[in-house]
Amino acid sequence: MIFTLGFLGAISGQISPGELTTAHSNLEGMSNCTKCHEIGDKVHDDKCLDCHKEIKELVFLKKGYHSNKAVSSKNCIQCHSEHHGRNFQIVRFDESNFDHSKTGHKLSGKHTFLKCEKCHKGDFITNDELKKKPKTFLGLDKKCANCHTDFHKGELSNDCASCHNEESFRPAPGFDHNKAKYQLTGAHKTINCDKCHPVKGENENKVQSFTKTEFSQCTSCHEDIHKNKFGQNCTSCHSTTSFRKIVNKEDFDHSKTDFVLMGKHQKTDCRQCHVTSMTVRLRHDQCYNCHSDFHKGEMDRNGLRVDCIACHNEKGFIPSTYTLQQHNSIGFLLEGSHLAVPCEDCHKTNTEWKFDILSTRCIDCHKNVHGSSISSKFIGNDECIKCHTVESWDNVTFNHSTTDFILDGKHKNVACRQCHIKTTFSGKIIHLFKDLSSKCSTCHDDKHMGQFTEEGSTVCTNCHNTESWKIQNFDHGKTKFALTGKHENVTCSKCHKEVENEKGKFIKYKIESFKCADCHS
């Protein structure tokens, strides 16, 4: 039987459902159908895996994406169908939404942020056949060294995960230095690894040695600033806590030097004095060799520096050893209450100390609480000593007879503040001296409710004196009702009764009517 080409083409078009993809284009043609299809049956996975041996091997080893339960339960044709044309995507792979955990290797740490091509590239594929493929996600090994350069150059184990994690190569959270030959203690715990294990080389030649670091002596890493004067056993004085902290400081006999430690010097850290070196000889003939002049030259005399020892000792800057005799020799005697005053009350303003005080007036330390209430006739130019003494402010020596108000009778025993200091309703304290009235009513309440007020003034002395409130001077004969006869022996209260008005209760002495019937019934 003879078939024309047109006839064969028509039969082929009826048998084949369409063109194969570019990847399978070499299988095009009726003679190749059985390479993928069973005659009269569907495509079997075995046919696919006969060609795709790398997938077959992974499935057999139960590794990779195609071994995942969600994928292995399907036939190849369900995901990779054919005969849809040369440009059909037989592998539809959404890289941005792919669940990598289905491959048996879940991405974590910084791996989750990497683009696929960072790992899935020919340089990292171990299978030579797969290397030839233009784009494949197969052929990678999960070992760290497959993608990462061995920074340790084979010096350490290949098990990178024993020290590192996927968050960062540094630090190495899994590494326990206590399991190494050299355990870290003290300040060594906080030192960066590079300090003892420096990185050498550049680029791909970089290497960081760990197992070859020498540690038998401290001088393997640290410079001997003592220049071997005390030998190589640094731990006899120092510990890993700090070089500045001397372990056996108590055992060092400083008295063998020419500077014996006393007082607070005994508790001073060595580095406070031996700043640059423990072996350099320090000057110590004057306190200011180590201590700054707190007084900034104020205590110097005749151009010569006065050393601290003149006022202080090793027990502490405070209290001062400056004596009373020394203070009295400078022209200001400390006596009375001044003996109990702390130095800072006079010599310290805010945070600044001042000792070279030229003036010794009271007003330099004490505020004139009287202000201008006392006339300069009595106080001068703020001269407190006119009235007060250094014994006590309350010990006043003022001669009141020099004023227009002489103190006599009970007034002699009244405290000054009873008359001269007043407190307002708002709590303000007022000092009254030159503005203080000498009227009795200034200090004393008028219990008579103004009965004896004449022309705006009440003259208490018509009846009373400063010895007592009891009536001493009253002459009833000078009133409108002279006492005669039996009236002379009648007690005052018989006629002068207690009354009450809007001002309160009081004894009424100003009687308007003198009719006999007013008293006698």
C-alpha positions as CSV (number, residue, x, y, z in Angstrom):
1,M,0.0,0.0,0.0
2,I,1.3,3.4,-0.9
3,F,0.6,6.4,1.3
4,T,1.2,9.9,0.3
5,L,3.0,12.4,2.6
6,G,-0.2,14.3,3.0
7,F,-2.0,11.3,4.2
8,L,0.6,10.4,6.8
9,G,0.6,14.0,8.1
10,A,-3.2,13.8,8.5
11,I,-2.9,10.5,10.5
12,S,-0.1,11.9,12.7
13,G,-2.2,15.0,13.5
14,Q,-5.1,12.7,14.6
15,I,-2.9,10.6,16.8
16,S,-0.7,13.3,18.5
17,P,-2.6,15.7,20.7
18,G,-0.1,18.5,20.0
19,E,3.6,19.5,19.9
20,L,6.0,18.6,22.7
21,T,7.8,21.2,24.7
22,T,11.3,22.3,23.7
23,A,12.7,20.1,26.5
24,H,11.1,17.0,25.0
25,S,11.3,18.1,21.3
26,N,13.8,15.3,20.6
27,L,11.0,12.8,21.3
28,E,8.7,14.2,18.6
29,G,7.4,11.7,16.1
30,M,5.3,8.5,16.0
31,S,8.3,6.3,16.4
32,N,9.1,7.8,19.8
33,C,5.7,7.6,21.4
34,T,6.4,4.4,23.2
35,K,9.4,6.0,25.0
36,C,6.9,7.8,27.2
37,H,3.6,6.0,26.5
38,E,2.5,2.4,27.0
39,I,0.6,1.3,23.9
40,G,-3.1,1.7,24.5
41,D,-2.5,3.1,28.0
42,K,-1.6,6.3,29.8
43,V,1.8,7.6,30.6
44,H,3.4,5.7,33.6
45,D,5.8,7.3,36.1
46,D,8.4,4.6,35.4
47,K,8.8,5.9,31.9
48,C,9.4,9.4,33.2
49,L,11.9,8.2,35.8
50,D,13.8,6.1,33.2
51,C,14.9,9.4,31.7
52,H,14.9,11.6,34.8
53,K,17.3,9.4,36.8
54,E,18.3,12.1,39.2
55,I,14.6,12.4,40.4
56,K,14.3,8.6,40.5
57,E,17.4,8.4,42.8
58,L,16.0,11.1,45.1
59,V,12.7,9.3,45.3
60,F,14.4,6.0,46.1
61,L,16.4,7.7,48.8
62,K,13.3,9.5,50.0
63,K,15.0,12.8,49.7
64,G,14.0,16.1,48.1
65,Y,10.8,17.7,46.9
66,H,9.5,14.7,45.0
67,S,9.6,12.6,48.1
68,N,7.3,14.9,50.0
69,K,4.0,13.1,50.8
70,A,2.0,15.9,49.1
71,V,4.0,15.3,45.8
72,S,4.9,11.6,45.9
73,S,1.2,10.8,46.0
74,K,0.7,12.3,42.5
75,N,1.6,11.0,39.0
76,C,4.2,12.9,37.1
77,I,1.7,13.8,34.4
78,Q,-0.5,15.7,36.9
79,C,2.1,18.4,37.3
80,H,4.2,18.0,34.1
81,S,1.7,17.4,31.2
82,E,2.8,17.6,27.6
83,H,1.7,18.2,24.0
84,H,0.8,21.8,24.6
85,G,3.3,23.4,22.3
86,R,7.0,24.2,22.2
87,N,6.8,27.1,24.7
88,F,4.6,25.5,27.2
89,Q,5.9,25.6,30.8
90,I,6.1,22.0,31.7
91,V,7.7,23.0,35.0
92,R,5.6,25.7,36.6
93,F,7.6,26.9,39.6
94,D,6.6,30.0,41.6
95,E,9.9,30.8,43.4
96,S,8.4,33.6,45.5
97,N,5.7,31.4,47.1
98,F,7.6,28.0,47.1
99,D,7.5,26.2,50.5
100,H,11.1,25.1,50.8
101,S,10.3,22.8,53.8
102,K,8.7,20.4,51.3
103,T,12.2,19.6,50.0
104,G,13.3,18.2,53.4
105,H,15.4,21.3,54.0
106,K,13.6,24.1,55.8
107,L,15.1,27.5,55.4
108,S,15.8,29.4,58.6
109,G,17.8,32.4,59.7
110,K,19.4,34.4,57.0
111,H,18.7,31.6,54.5
112,T,15.1,32.7,54.4
113,F,16.0,36.0,52.8
114,L,18.3,34.7,50.1
115,K,17.2,34.5,46.5
116,C,17.1,31.0,45.0
117,E,19.9,31.6,42.6
118,K,22.3,32.4,45.5
119,C,22.4,28.7,46.3
120,H,21.0,26.9,43.2
121,K,23.8,27.6,40.8
122,G,26.4,25.5,38.9
123,D,29.3,26.3,41.2
124,F,27.5,24.5,44.1
125,I,26.2,21.4,42.2
126,T,28.2,18.3,42.8
127,N,26.7,16.2,40.0
128,D,28.5,16.8,36.7
129,E,25.5,15.9,34.6
130,L,23.3,18.3,36.4
131,K,25.9,21.0,36.1
132,K,25.3,21.0,32.3
133,K,21.7,21.9,32.7
134,P,21.0,25.6,32.2
135,K,18.7,25.9,35.2
136,T,18.1,23.2,37.8
137,F,17.2,23.1,41.5
138,L,18.8,19.7,41.9
139,G,22.2,18.6,42.8
140,L,22.9,20.6,46.0
141,D,24.3,19.1,49.2
142,K,23.0,20.4,52.6
143,K,26.5,20.5,54.0
144,C,27.6,24.1,54.9
145,A,30.9,23.6,53.1
146,N,29.0,23.0,49.8
147,C,28.2,26.7,49.6
148,H,30.5,28.3,52.2
149,T,34.3,28.5,52.1
150,D,35.9,26.8,55.0
151,F,37.2,29.8,56.9
152,H,39.2,27.5,59.2
153,K,41.1,25.8,56.4
154,G,40.4,22.3,57.8
155,E,41.7,23.2,61.3
156,L,38.3,22.5,62.9
157,S,35.5,20.1,62.4
158,N,33.4,20.0,59.3
159,D,30.3,20.2,61.5
160,C,29.7,23.9,61.2
161,A,26.4,23.7,63.1
162,S,28.3,22.6,66.2
163,C,29.4,26.3,66.7
164,H,27.4,28.4,64.2
165,N,23.7,28.8,63.4
166,E,21.9,30.2,60.3
167,E,21.4,33.7,61.9
168,S,25.0,34.7,61.5
169,F,28.5,33.3,61.3
170,R,29.4,35.6,64.2
171,P,29.2,35.1,67.1
172,A,29.4,31.3,67.3
173,P,26.6,30.6,69.9
174,G,27.2,26.9,69.9
175,F,30.9,27.1,70.8
176,D,31.7,26.5,74.5
177,H,35.2,27.8,75.4
178,N,35.0,25.9,78.7
179,K,35.4,22.7,76.7
180,A,38.5,23.9,75.0
181,K,42.0,23.5,76.4
182,Y,42.0,27.1,77.7
183,Q,38.9,28.2,79.8
184,L,37.9,31.9,79.7
185,T,37.6,33.6,83.1
186,G,37.4,37.2,84.3
187,A,37.9,39.9,81.6
188,H,38.7,37.2,79.0
189,K,35.0,36.4,78.8
190,T,34.2,39.8,77.2
191,I,37.2,40.0,74.8
192,N,36.4,39.8,71.1
193,C,37.7,36.5,69.6
194,D,39.8,38.4,67.1
195,K,42.0,39.7,70.0
196,C,43.4,36.3,70.7
197,H,42.6,34.6,67.3
198,P,43.5,37.3,64.7
199,V,42.3,37.0,61.1
200,K,45.3,36.8,58.8
201,G,45.4,37.1,55.0
202,E,43.0,38.8,52.6
203,N,39.9,37.8,50.5
204,E,39.8,34.0,49.9
205,N,43.1,33.6,51.6
206,K,41.8,34.8,55.0
207,V,42.3,32.4,57.8
208,Q,41.7,32.5,61.6
209,S,43.6,30.0,63.7
210,F,42.1,28.7,66.8
211,T,43.9,25.5,67.8
212,K,47.4,26.9,67.2
213,T,47.1,29.8,69.7
214,E,49.8,29.7,72.4
215,F,48.5,30.2,75.9
216,S,51.1,28.7,78.3
217,Q,52.1,32.2,79.6
218,C,50.3,35.4,79.9
219,T,53.1,37.0,77.9
220,S,51.9,34.9,74.9
221,C,49.3,37.6,74.4
222,H,50.2,40.4,76.8
223,E,53.2,42.6,76.9
224,D,55.3,42.4,80.1
225,I,55.4,46.0,81.1
226,H,57.6,45.1,84.0
227,K,60.3,43.9,81.6
228,N,60.7,40.6,83.4
229,K,61.5,42.4,86.7
230,F,59.0,40.2,88.5
231,G,59.4,37.1,86.4
232,Q,56.9,35.5,84.0
233,N,54.4,34.3,86.6
234,C,51.9,37.2,86.2
235,T,49.3,35.4,88.3
236,S,51.3,36.0,91.4
237,C,50.0,39.6,91.4
238,H,47.3,39.7,88.8
239,S,44.1,37.9,87.8
240,T,42.1,37.7,84.7
241,T,39.5,40.0,86.3
242,S,41.7,43.0,85.6
243,F,45.4,44.0,85.3
244,R,44.6,47.0,87.5
245,K,43.4,44.8,90.3
246,I,46.3,43.4,92.2
247,V,45.4,40.0,93.7
248,N,48.0,39.9,96.4
249,K,48.2,43.7,97.0
250,E,47.9,43.0,100.8
251,D,51.1,40.9,100.7
252,F,53.1,43.7,99.1
253,D,55.1,45.6,101.8
254,H,55.1,49.2,100.6
255,S,57.1,50.2,103.7
256,K,60.2,48.8,102.0
257,T,59.9,51.7,99.6
258,D,60.7,55.2,100.6
259,F,57.0,56.0,100.8
260,V,55.2,54.4,103.7
261,L,51.4,54.0,103.1
262,M,49.3,55.5,105.9
263,G,45.6,56.3,106.4
264,K,43.6,56.3,103.2
265,H,46.7,55.6,101.1
266,Q,46.5,52.1,102.4
267,K,43.2,51.5,100.7
268,T,44.0,53.4,97.5
269,D,44.2,51.3,94.3
270,C,47.8,51.0,93.1
271,R,46.8,52.4,89.7
272,Q,45.6,55.6,91.3
273,C,49.3,56.5,91.8
274,H,51.1,54.2,89.4
275,V,49.1,55.3,86.4
276,T,51.6,54.6,83.6
277,S,53.8,51.9,85.1
278,M,54.2,50.1,88.3
279,T,58.0,50.4,88.1
280,V,58.4,54.0,87.3
281,R,59.6,55.9,90.4
282,L,57.1,58.5,91.5
283,R,57.7,61.9,93.2
284,H,56.2,62.0,96.6
285,D,57.9,64.8,98.6
286,Q,54.8,67.0,98.4
287,C,51.1,66.1,98.5
288,Y,50.5,68.0,95.2
289,N,52.8,65.6,93.4
290,C,49.6,63.4,93.2
291,H,46.8,65.7,94.4
292,S,45.7,68.8,92.6
293,D,45.6,72.1,94.5
294,F,41.9,72.2,95.4
295,H,42.4,75.8,96.6
296,K,44.0,77.0,93.4
297,G,46.9,78.8,95.0
298,E,44.6,80.6,97.5
299,M,46.5,79.2,100.5
300,D,50.0,80.1,99.1
301,R,51.9,82.7,101.1
302,N,54.5,85.1,99.9
303,G,54.7,83.3,96.6
304,L,55.5,80.0,98.2
305,R,53.2,77.0,97.9
306,V,51.8,75.7,101.1
307,D,51.6,71.9,101.1
308,C,48.3,70.2,102.0
309,I,49.9,68.7,105.1
310,A,49.5,72.1,106.8
311,C,45.8,71.5,107.1
312,H,45.2,67.8,106.2
313,N,46.5,64.4,106.8
314,E,46.3,60.9,105.3
315,K,43.1,60.1,107.2
316,G,41.2,62.3,104.8
317,F,40.8,65.8,103.5
318,I,37.8,66.2,105.8
319,P,37.9,67.1,108.6
320,S,40.7,69.6,108.4
321,T,43.5,69.5,111.0
322,Y,43.6,73.3,111.0
323,T,43.7,74.3,114.6
324,L,41.8,76.9,116.6
325,Q,45.1,78.6,117.5
326,Q,46.0,78.8,113.8
327,H,42.6,80.4,113.0
328,N,43.0,82.9,115.8
329,S,46.4,83.9,114.5
330,I,45.0,85.2,111.2
331,G,43.0,88.0,112.9
332,F,39.6,86.5,113.3
333,L,39.0,84.9,116.7
334,L,36.7,81.9,116.9
335,E,34.7,82.2,120.1
336,G,31.2,81.8,121.3
337,S,28.9,80.1,118.9
338,H,31.4,80.4,116.1
339,L,33.3,77.6,117.8
340,A,30.5,75.2,116.8
341,V,30.0,76.4,113.2
342,P,31.3,74.0,110.5
343,C,34.0,75.5,108.3
344,E,31.8,75.2,105.2
345,D,29.2,77.6,106.6
346,C,31.6,80.5,106.2
347,H,34.0,79.2,103.6
348,K,31.8,77.5,101.1
349,T,29.4,79.1,98.7
350,N,27.4,76.6,96.6
351,T,30.2,74.3,95.5
352,E,33.1,76.8,95.8
353,W,35.4,77.0,98.8
354,K,36.9,80.3,99.7
355,F,39.4,80.7,102.6
356,D,41.2,83.9,101.7
357,I,38.5,86.1,103.2
358,L,39.5,89.7,103.7
359,S,36.4,91.0,105.5
360,T,35.3,89.8,108.9
361,R,32.1,91.8,109.2
362,C,29.0,89.9,110.5
363,I,27.0,91.0,107.4
364,D,29.5,89.0,105.2
365,C,28.1,85.7,106.6
366,H,24.8,86.8,108.3
367,K,21.8,88.4,106.7
368,N,20.5,91.6,108.3
369,V,17.0,90.3,109.1
370,H,16.0,93.7,110.4
371,G,16.5,95.4,107.0
372,S,15.9,99.1,107.4
373,S,13.6,98.7,110.4
374,I,16.3,99.9,112.8
375,S,17.7,103.3,112.5
376,S,21.4,103.7,111.7
377,K,21.7,105.6,115.0
378,F,21.5,102.2,116.7
379,I,22.9,99.7,114.2
380,G,25.4,101.8,112.3
381,N,26.3,100.3,108.9
382,D,24.9,96.8,109.5
383,E,27.0,96.4,112.6
384,C,25.3,93.5,114.4
385,I,27.8,93.7,117.3
386,K,26.0,96.9,118.4
387,C,23.3,94.6,119.9
388,H,24.3,91.0,119.5
389,T,27.3,88.9,120.7
390,V,29.0,85.8,119.3
391,E,27.5,83.8,122.1
392,S,23.9,83.8,120.8
393,W,21.6,86.0,118.7
394,D,19.2,86.0,121.6
395,N,21.8,87.5,123.9
396,V,21.1,91.1,123.2
397,T,23.1,93.9,124.9
398,F,21.1,96.8,123.6
399,N,20.5,99.7,126.1
400,H,16.8,100.5,125.6
401,S,17.1,103.6,127.7
402,T,18.8,105.3,124.7
403,T,15.4,105.2,122.9
404,D,12.3,107.2,123.6
405,F,10.8,104.2,125.4
406,I,12.5,103.3,128.7
407,L,11.9,99.7,129.9
408,D,10.8,99.6,133.5
409,G,8.5,97.4,135.6
410,K,7.4,94.2,133.9
411,H,8.7,95.5,130.6
412,K,12.3,94.7,131.8
413,N,11.6,91.0,131.6
414,V,9.8,90.9,128.3
415,A,11.7,89.3,125.4
416,C,12.6,91.7,122.6
417,R,10.6,89.6,120.0
418,Q,7.4,90.0,122.1
419,C,7.2,93.6,120.9
420,H,9.5,93.8,117.9
421,I,8.6,90.8,115.9
422,K,5.1,90.2,114.5
423,T,3.8,87.4,112.3
424,T,1.0,88.3,109.8
425,F,-1.9,86.1,108.9
426,S,0.0,85.0,105.8
427,G,2.9,83.9,107.8
428,K,5.2,86.7,107.0
429,I,7.5,87.8,109.8
430,I,7.9,91.6,110.3
431,H,10.6,93.3,112.3
432,L,9.4,96.5,114.0
433,F,11.7,98.9,115.6
434,K,11.8,102.5,114.5
435,D,8.2,102.2,113.2
436,L,6.9,100.6,116.4
437,S,4.4,102.9,118.3
438,S,5.0,103.3,122.0
439,K,1.2,103.3,122.7
440,C,0.1,100.5,125.1
441,S,-2.5,99.4,122.6
442,T,0.3,98.5,120.2
443,C,1.1,95.4,122.3
444,H,-1.9,95.1,124.7
445,D,-5.5,94.4,123.9
446,D,-8.0,97.0,125.2
447,K,-10.2,95.0,127.4
448,H,-12.4,98.0,128.1
449,M,-13.7,98.1,124.6
450,G,-12.7,101.7,124.0
451,Q,-14.5,103.1,127.1
452,F,-11.4,105.2,128.0
453,T,-10.4,106.2,124.5
454,E,-10.1,109.9,124.1
455,E,-9.2,111.6,120.8
456,G,-8.3,108.2,119.3
457,S,-5.9,107.2,122.1
458,T,-6.2,105.2,125.2
459,V,-4.0,106.2,128.1
460,C,-3.6,103.1,130.2
461,T,-1.3,104.9,132.7
462,N,-4.2,106.8,134.1
463,C,-5.1,103.6,136.0
464,H,-2.3,101.1,135.5
465,N,1.5,101.1,135.6
466,T,4.3,98.8,134.3
467,E,4.5,96.9,137.5
468,S,1.1,95.3,137.3
469,W,-2.3,95.4,135.7
470,K,-3.9,96.0,139.1
471,I,-5.2,99.5,139.5
472,Q,-2.7,101.6,141.3
473,N,-3.4,105.2,140.4
474,F,-7.1,105.5,139.9
475,D,-8.8,108.4,141.8
476,H,-12.6,108.0,141.7
477,G,-12.9,111.6,143.0
478,K,-11.8,112.8,139.6
479,T,-14.8,111.1,137.9
480,K,-18.3,112.4,137.6
481,F,-19.3,110.3,140.7
482,A,-17.1,110.9,143.7
483,L,-17.2,108.1,146.3
484,T,-18.4,109.4,149.7
485,G,-19.8,107.9,152.8
486,K,-20.7,104.2,152.6
487,H,-19.8,104.2,148.9
488,E,-16.1,104.4,149.8
489,N,-16.2,100.8,151.1
490,V,-18.3,99.3,148.3
491,T,-16.3,96.9,146.0
492,C,-16.0,98.0,142.4
493,S,-18.0,95.0,141.0
494,K,-21.1,96.0,143.0
495,C,-21.6,98.9,140.6
496,H,-19.5,98.0,137.6
497,K,-21.2,94.9,136.2
498,E,-20.1,92.7,133.2
499,V,-22.1,93.5,130.1
500,E,-22.0,92.3,126.5
501,N,-22.4,93.9,123.2
502,E,-21.5,93.1,119.6
503,K,-17.8,93.4,120.5
504,G,-18.0,90.9,123.3
505,K,-18.1,90.8,127.2
506,F,-16.5,93.5,129.3
507,I,-16.8,95.4,132.6
508,K,-18.7,98.6,132.2
509,Y,-17.0,101.5,133.9
510,K,-18.5,104.4,132.0
511,I,-21.9,104.7,133.7
512,E,-24.2,107.2,132.0
513,S,-26.7,107.5,134.9
514,F,-26.0,108.0,138.6
515,K,-29.6,107.9,140.0
516,C,-29.8,106.2,143.3
517,A,-32.7,104.0,141.9
518,D,-30.3,102.6,139.3
519,C,-28.5,100.8,142.1
520,H,-30.9,100.8,145.0
521,S,-34.4,99.4,144.9
